[in-house]
């Protein structure tokens, strides 16, 4: 398994961590109605939930981008670098979102997007 493929697996835990943060930092969590609970949050918990939701919007394009880069036989070092950049940017994005650092959040989102796009165009 390449490092890039491993980043797909690792990155799947980012939204789980965001949801977990939202659930444990707010009282009243009910496992029978988790979506209702998350939809009623405010503050950092709400932002953690929003970070989780945004991740699910970008993840498919990232995962497919990693596969495409491999299929195009791009340089493995480049594939790994862009994939690791995506994961790092998404971790920073989530932390910045929760901390309400909107400029850093937008910058991290942009870096993650550039990483995804780059995966599609680095092939030979």
C-alpha positions as CSV (number, residue, x, y, z in Angstrom):
1,X,0.0,0.0,0.0
2,X,1.4,3.4,-1.0
3,X,1.5,6.3,1.4
4,X,-1.1,8.1,-0.7
5,X,-3.5,5.1,-0.4
6,X,-2.9,5.1,3.4
7,X,-3.8,8.8,3.6
8,X,-7.2,7.9,2.2
9,X,-7.7,5.5,5.2
10,X,-6.2,8.0,7.7
11,X,-8.3,10.9,6.4
12,X,-11.5,9.0,7.0
13,X,-11.0,9.5,10.8
14,X,-11.0,13.3,10.5
15,X,-14.8,13.7,10.4
16,X,-15.2,11.0,13.1
17,X,-12.9,13.1,15.3
18,X,-14.9,16.3,14.5
19,X,-18.2,14.5,15.3
20,X,-16.7,13.1,18.5
21,X,-15.6,16.5,19.6
22,X,-19.0,17.9,19.0
23,X,-20.7,15.1,20.9
24,X,-18.4,15.0,24.0
25,X,-18.1,18.8,24.5
26,X,-21.9,19.4,24.6
27,X,-24.2,18.0,27.2
28,X,-27.3,16.1,26.3
29,X,-26.0,13.8,23.6
30,X,-28.6,11.0,22.8
31,X,-27.3,8.2,20.7
32,X,-30.9,7.5,19.6
33,X,-31.0,10.8,17.7
34,X,-27.5,11.8,16.9
35,X,-28.3,14.0,13.9
36,X,-31.0,15.9,15.7
37,X,-28.5,16.5,18.5
38,X,-25.8,17.7,16.1
39,X,-28.2,20.0,14.3
40,X,-29.1,21.7,17.5
41,X,-25.6,22.6,18.5
42,X,-24.1,26.1,18.7
43,X,-20.6,27.5,19.1
44,X,-17.6,25.2,18.7
45,X,-19.7,22.1,18.7
46,X,-21.7,23.4,15.7
47,X,-18.5,24.4,13.9
48,X,-17.1,20.9,14.5
49,X,-20.2,19.4,13.0
50,X,-19.9,21.8,10.0
51,X,-16.2,20.8,9.6
52,X,-17.4,17.1,9.5
53,X,-20.0,17.9,6.9
54,X,-17.5,19.8,4.7
55,X,-15.1,16.9,4.8
56,X,-17.7,14.6,3.3
57,X,-18.0,17.1,0.5
58,X,-14.3,17.0,-0.4
59,X,-13.4,13.4,0.4
60,X,-14.8,11.7,-2.7
61,X,-12.8,14.0,-5.0
62,X,-9.6,13.4,-3.0
63,X,-10.0,9.6,-2.9
64,X,-10.6,9.4,-6.6
65,X,-7.8,11.8,-7.3
66,X,-5.4,9.5,-5.5
67,X,-6.6,6.6,-7.6
68,X,-6.4,8.6,-10.8
69,X,-2.8,9.7,-10.1
70,X,-1.8,6.1,-9.6
71,X,-3.6,5.1,-12.8
72,X,-1.8,7.8,-14.7
73,X,1.5,6.5,-13.3
74,X,2.5,9.8,-11.8
75,X,5.6,10.0,-9.8
76,X,4.9,8.2,-6.5
77,X,6.7,10.9,-4.5
78,X,4.5,13.6,-5.9
79,X,1.3,11.6,-5.3
80,X,2.3,10.9,-1.7
81,X,3.2,14.6,-1.2
82,X,-0.1,15.9,-2.5
83,X,-2.0,13.3,-0.6
84,X,-0.2,14.2,2.7
85,X,-0.7,17.9,2.0
86,X,-4.5,17.3,1.6
87,X,-4.6,15.4,5.0
88,X,-2.6,18.1,6.8
89,X,-4.7,20.9,5.3
90,X,-7.9,19.1,6.3
91,X,-6.7,18.7,9.9
92,X,-5.8,22.3,10.0
93,X,-9.1,23.2,8.4
94,X,-11.0,21.3,11.1
95,X,-9.0,22.8,14.0
96,X,-9.3,26.3,12.5
97,X,-13.1,25.9,12.0
98,X,-13.6,24.7,15.6
99,X,-11.5,27.5,16.9
100,X,-13.4,30.0,14.8
101,X,-10.3,31.1,12.8
102,X,-12.1,31.9,9.5
103,X,-9.1,33.1,7.5
104,X,-6.9,30.2,8.5
105,X,-9.8,27.9,7.7
106,X,-10.3,29.3,4.3
107,X,-6.6,29.1,3.6
108,X,-6.5,25.4,4.6
109,X,-9.6,24.7,2.5
110,X,-7.8,26.3,-0.5
111,X,-4.6,24.2,0.1
112,X,-6.7,21.1,0.3
113,X,-8.5,22.0,-3.0
114,X,-5.2,22.6,-4.8
115,X,-4.0,19.3,-3.5
116,X,-7.0,17.5,-4.9
117,X,-6.8,19.2,-8.3
118,X,-3.0,18.5,-8.5
119,X,-3.6,14.8,-8.1
120,X,-5.6,14.8,-11.3
121,X,-3.0,16.6,-13.3
122,X,0.4,15.1,-12.2
123,X,0.2,12.1,-14.4
124,X,2.6,11.5,-17.3
